[in-house]
């Protein structure tokens, strides 16, 4: 079985108010890329990856007239993808939903949010109280993009819990000075770490109930990714790994050539910033099922580099690249 996570930048811009695809020469949200070019590139990437289930991070919007599931299923139908069904969790106000495209012949999937009555591990649409910086004052944390918690059963009868997440970005958006950028960055990292603690407690609750867990998505973090990590002692990824989850890319992020799942332009010098942000983490029990991870990076993955059409599509579709897990579920 192949599971995947893919952050598709500005996917929502490719649909009109009635969730119909916009395939024309108007500009998409991506610089110097038209909607038609991005739509075609996304379809090529999804076809090449050919996952049994793919978490779409920054999926199309759900609102007064729009519906993410309808938009994704329409996209799948337009390009004859076998992942013809979609499911989403709690809608949010950011126009960036979390949704899963999946093959109904392989998987049965339903949104199944869980939570305790206490503050230890509330549902993801609730609020979480935590004194993260040990100042004797509780912080009230909410998700702007609540994680999607799914109950999944394979066609062979195997069951597991799948949690899709998009954690708070640490970028100091809106800062007008260096001091303000530092303040916003620290506040964002504090909130992101609190979200990771919340996620880790939900994961632990499932593991204690002997329920296999797969956590995937854009965690917007990695060990050693920025200087503010030292203020709190660990990254969001490390918090989740310490819960009992594993992703080999998180372990290799301290090497001389760390892996990368995203590539952002740096207009100031014309270069690019590479970052490891996207993960598929599995519990210890699933590590015995021959898991194989892959980052579909257009430059670092030899097969993607050699296939020009796929290479170009990956660069056109998004600033993130798919991550896949092949596992004998």
Secondary structure as the mmCIF struct_conf table of DSSP 4:
data_model
#
loop_
_struct_conf.conf_type_id
_struct_conf.id
_struct_conf.beg_label_comp_id
_struct_conf.beg_label_asym_id
_struct_conf.beg_label_seq_id
_struct_conf.end_label_comp_id
_struct_conf.end_label_asym_id
_struct_conf.end_label_seq_id
STRN STRN1 UNK A 2 UNK A 7
TURN_TY1_P TURN_TY1_P1 UNK A 9 UNK A 10
HELX_RH_3T_P HELX_RH_3T_P1 UNK A 11 UNK A 14
STRN STRN2 UNK A 15 UNK A 15
TURN_TY1_P TURN_TY1_P2 UNK A 17 UNK A 18
BEND BEND1 UNK A 19 UNK A 19
STRN STRN3 UNK A 21 UNK A 21
BEND BEND2 UNK A 24 UNK A 26
STRN STRN4 UNK A 27 UNK A 27
BEND BEND3 UNK A 29 UNK A 30
TURN_TY1_P TURN_TY1_P3 UNK A 31 UNK A 32
STRN STRN5 UNK A 34 UNK A 34
HELX_RH_AL_P HELX_RH_AL_P1 UNK A 35 UNK A 49
BEND BEND4 UNK A 52 UNK A 52
STRN STRN6 UNK A 53 UNK A 59
HELX_LH_PP_P HELX_LH_PP_P1 UNK A 60 UNK A 61
BEND BEND5 UNK A 63 UNK A 65
HELX_RH_AL_P HELX_RH_AL_P2 UNK A 68 UNK A 78
TURN_TY1_P TURN_TY1_P4 UNK A 79 UNK A 80
BEND BEND6 UNK A 82 UNK A 82
STRN STRN7 UNK A 85 UNK A 88
BEND BEND7 UNK A 90 UNK A 90
BEND BEND8 UNK A 93 UNK A 95
STRN STRN8 UNK A 97 UNK A 102
TURN_TY1_P TURN_TY1_P5 UNK A 104 UNK A 106
STRN STRN9 UNK A 107 UNK A 111
BEND BEND9 UNK A 117 UNK A 121
TURN_TY1_P TURN_TY1_P6 UNK A 124 UNK A 125
BEND BEND10 UNK A 126 UNK A 126
STRN STRN10 UNK A 128 UNK A 130
TURN_TY1_P TURN_TY1_P7 UNK A 132 UNK A 133
BEND BEND11 UNK A 135 UNK A 136
STRN STRN11 UNK A 139 UNK A 141
BEND BEND12 UNK A 144 UNK A 145
HELX_LH_PP_P HELX_LH_PP_P2 UNK A 146 UNK A 147
STRN STRN12 UNK A 148 UNK A 154
TURN_TY1_P TURN_TY1_P8 UNK A 155 UNK A 156
BEND BEND13 UNK A 157 UNK A 157
STRN STRN13 UNK A 159 UNK A 166
HELX_LH_PP_P HELX_LH_PP_P3 UNK A 167 UNK A 169
TURN_TY1_P TURN_TY1_P9 UNK A 173 UNK A 174
BEND BEND14 UNK A 177 UNK A 177
HELX_RH_AL_P HELX_RH_AL_P3 UNK A 178 UNK A 208
TURN_TY1_P TURN_TY1_P10 UNK A 209 UNK A 210
STRN STRN14 UNK A 213 UNK A 218
BEND BEND15 UNK A 220 UNK A 220
TURN_TY1_P TURN_TY1_P11 UNK A 223 UNK A 224
BEND BEND16 UNK A 226 UNK A 226
TURN_TY1_P TURN_TY1_P12 UNK A 227 UNK A 228
HELX_RH_AL_P HELX_RH_AL_P4 UNK A 229 UNK A 232
BEND BEND17 UNK A 233 UNK A 234
HELX_RH_AL_P HELX_RH_AL_P5 UNK A 236 UNK A 241
TURN_TY1_P TURN_TY1_P13 UNK A 242 UNK A 244
STRN STRN15 UNK A 245 UNK A 246
HELX_RH_AL_P HELX_RH_AL_P6 UNK A 248 UNK A 251
HELX_RH_3T_P HELX_RH_3T_P2 UNK A 252 UNK A 254
BEND BEND18 UNK A 255 UNK A 255
TURN_TY1_P TURN_TY1_P14 UNK A 256 UNK A 257
BEND BEND19 UNK A 261 UNK A 261
STRN STRN16 UNK A 262 UNK A 266
TURN_TY1_P TURN_TY1_P15 UNK A 267 UNK A 270
STRN STRN17 UNK A 271 UNK A 275
STRN STRN18 UNK A 278 UNK A 283
HELX_RH_3T_P HELX_RH_3T_P3 UNK A 284 UNK A 288
BEND BEND20 UNK A 289 UNK A 289
STRN STRN19 UNK A 292 UNK A 295
TURN_TY1_P TURN_TY1_P16 UNK A 298 UNK A 300
BEND BEND21 UNK A 301 UNK A 301
HELX_RH_AL_P HELX_RH_AL_P7 UNK A 302 UNK A 306
HELX_RH_AL_P HELX_RH_AL_P8 UNK A 308 UNK A 317
BEND BEND22 UNK A 319 UNK A 319
STRN STRN20 UNK A 320 UNK A 320
STRN STRN21 UNK A 323 UNK A 326
#
